[in-house]
Amino acid sequence: MTDILLDIQELSKRFDGLVASEAISLAVRQGELHALIGPNGAGKTTLIGQLAGEIAADSGSIRFAGRDITALPIHRRSTLGLARTFQITSLFPEFTALDNVALAVQAHAGHSYRFWRDARDDPKLRVPAREALGQVGLDGRADALTSNLSHGEHRQLEIAMALATQPRMLLLDEPLAGMGSSESRRMVATLQALKRRLTILLVEHDLEAVFELADQITVLVGGRVIASGAPAEIRANAEVRTAYLGE
């Protein structure tokens, strides 16, 4: 269908005989928040790595915005509008929050890192960086050193850096990991605000957040899809309850 932004067909990956992804097929529509859930070792992060271009698929195909990107390198996928975050943040602690996001703007624009010192005052970098910080609720922390930010603020900052690349779609790998209750609520509010403006594929263990945020949910167990549908369908699915929800 014309509103499908990401289309995965029969994607498979094995590591020394271990099946990480087995013929995974799913579609993510434009403007949708699609959650990917499953127990540890289900293959969620492997799938995100395949979509981002960090892990080559053994077979199957990935289409993004109607284009086959299965063999494209990471930077080419980024220029097409795919951006990902990681389970563990990768930030520059000695820089301010604004510096970190401005660096992401600079990198996406294709400028060399050796020009970073002079670029600190470049409004072409600073203005979009401040806008990205505002989108995640960190506009008031722009001048704080990243090393002084809380864990939750680190995760918000990482999303701001992804937003700075002007993506069409975000691949979010456990953005709520390690957060307390108040930080989790702030992150859920941030993701609620980003819904519809961006298409999001969310990997998350926090099921309460998943069922609150998701338009569609796909469940992975043992590297294969066992169910995919609206949150109400997933709640009612007996195989999901047995394999993942523990009921």
N, C-alpha and C positions, 0 to 999 in steps of 0.2 A: 504494500500500500504506500501511497505517496507520503504519508505522514510518518513513516518509519525512518528514524535517523540512523540507528545502529541495527544491523541485521547479521546475526551469527548463525552459521549453518554447519552442523556436523563437526565442530571444532574438537580436536583430540590432541593430547600430549601425554607422553610417557617418559619417565626418568628411570633408566636401567630396569625396565620391566614393570615399574610401578605406575599404575594408571592415575594420572593427575586430572585429566579431562577426558571424558569419553563421549564423543559424538554430541557435544553440547550445541543445542539450537535454541535461540531466543531472539526476540525483537524488542527494541526499545523505541517508543514513539517520541516524536518531537514534543518537548515540554513536559515529559513524564518523569516522575521520580520512581525508578524501578529498583527495588531492593533485592539483593542477593544474599540469602541466608543459608546456614548449614552448620553442622558441628565442625570442630577443629579437624583439619585434614580432608575436608570435603572438596577442596580444589578451588575455593573462592579467589584467593590471592593469585594462584596460578592463572586463572582466567583473566583477572584484571591485568596481570603482566603480559598476557598474550594480546589483549586489546590495546595496551599502551605501546606494544612493540618491543618489550624487554625480553620476552620469551617467544621463540619461534614455534609455531604450531607444526605438529607432524602431519596433520591433514585437516581439511575443512576450510572454510572461508569466513572472512570478516569484511562486511561492506559498511561504509560510513558515508552518509549523505549521498547514497547511490554509487559510491566509488569503491572498488575493490582495494582494500588497504592491507590485505593479508601479508604481503611481502614488504611493505613500506617500513623504513627505519623510524625510530622514535621521533626525530626532529621533523620528519615529513608529516607524521600524524599530528604533531603539535601544531604545525602551521595550518593544517586542515581544520583545527578546532577541537582536538581531543586533549584534555589535560587531566592529570591524575595527582592524587596525594597518596601518602604512604602511611603504613601502620606506625612507623617511627619517623618523627619529623626530621627534616634535613634543613637546618637554618644556620645562619651566621650569628653566633651569640654576641660577638663583639660589635655588631652593627645595630642600629636602631631598627624598630619595626618598619619605619618608612624606608630606610636603606634597603632592607631585605626585599620589600615589594618593588622598589625602584630598580633593583638589580634584576628582578624577574622581567620587568618591562623592558629593560635594556637588552637582556638576553633574547627575548622574543623578537625584538626589533633587529637583531643580528649584529649588534655592536660588540666590539672586542672588550673583554674584561679589563684590559690594560688602561682603558679610558675611564675607569670607575671613579677615580678621585675627582677629576674635572666634572664628571656627570652628576655629582651630588647636588649641584645647583641648577641642573638643567630642568626647566619647567615641563619639557616634553616627557620627562620621566617622573618627576615629582607629582604633577597634577593627576595623571591616571593612577599613580600609586596611592595617593590620598583617597581617591574615589574608591579603589578596591578595599582599602582599610575601612572606609565608611560602610561598605556593603556587608562587612562581617562584624560591625560594631566595635571596631578598634580605632576609630578616628581620634579618640581621646588619648590613645596610647602610642601615637605615631612617633614621638620623640623618645620613647622609653627604650633602653637597651634591651635587646631580645633576651639576654641572660637574666633580666629582671622580670620577665613576664612569667605568668603561671603556666602550668601544663595546658590548661584549657585555652589560654590565650595563644600558646604556641600552635595549637591545632587550628584556631581561627586565623592566625597569621599565615599558616601554610595554605589554607583555602584562599586567602587574599592573594597570595603569590600565584596560585593557579588562575584566579580571576583576572590577574594582570596580563595574562597571555591572551585575553579576549576569546575564551573558548566557546564553542557551541555546546559542548558536553563535558561534564565533570565525572571522573572516575574516582570515587571516594572510598578509601580502604580503611574502615573502622575509625571514623573521625571522633567517636565518643570513647575510644579505648582509654582506660585509666582515669577517667573523669569522675569527680564527685557529683552529687545530685544537682547542685546549683549550676555547675559548669555544663553538665549534660543538658539542662533546660535551656541554657543560653545557646548551646550548639543546635539544639532542635529548633529553636526560634530562628536562628540564622538560616538553617536549611529550609524552613518554611518560607522565609522571605525570598530565597533563591528559586523556589519552585515556580514553574511556568516561565520564568525569565530564562532559565537554562534547563537543559535535559541532564538528568543526574542518574548514574548507576551507583548505587550505594551498597557496599559490603559492611554489614554491621551485626554484632552479636546481641546488642540491646534490643530485644524483641518489642518492648514497650514503645521505644522510639520508632522502630521499623513500622509497626502497625499504625502508629500515629501519622507517619510521614508518607508512606508508600502509596502509590496508585496501583502498582502491580508488584508482585513478589514472585521470585523464582527460588526454589529450594534445591540445593545441591547436597547429595550424599554420595560419598565414594567416587567423586568426580563425574557424576551423572545427574541430570535433572530428573527429580522425582515428581515435581509439581510446579505449575506456574499459573498464576491467576490473580484476581483481586484479593485484598486482605481477607474478606469474609470467606472466600473459597478456600484459602490456605488454612484459616482457622478450623474450617469444617472438614478438612481432608484427613482421613484416618491414617493414611501412610505417613503424612507429615507429623501427626501427633505421635505416632509410634517411633519414628526414626529420629525426630529432632526435638519436639516439644516435651517429650517424656511422659505423655499421657497414654 
